[in-house]
């Protein structure tokens, strides 16, 4: 099994947590490793309905394919 290099992660999607989770699952089913990064400010977490955003990140080598998968998703 080949080791993957995660030194340079690229954002391919940004949205609400539920959207980001769906995109991550979509990418996983397409064979792309993805991770989430919460961009919600701490002040928004302590207030109700802060409206933060979550990024979906992929390895730079998988960026082009990942963007294609995200762009072609059925809404």
C-alpha positions, 0 to 999 in steps of 0.5 A: 500500500502506498503512503499518502503525503498530506503536506499540502491540503487544498480546499475544494468546498466550503459550507455548512457542516452538513454540506461538508459531511455530504461532500466528504462522503461523496469524495470518499465514495469516488476514492478521494481521501478528504478531511474537514476543517472547521472554520467557525470562530469560537465566538460563533460557537458560544452564541446560538446559530453562529453560522460558521463554515467548514472546509473540505480539504483534499491532498493536492495531488487529488485536487483536480479530480476532487473538484470535478466530483464536487462540480458534477454532484447532483443537488 
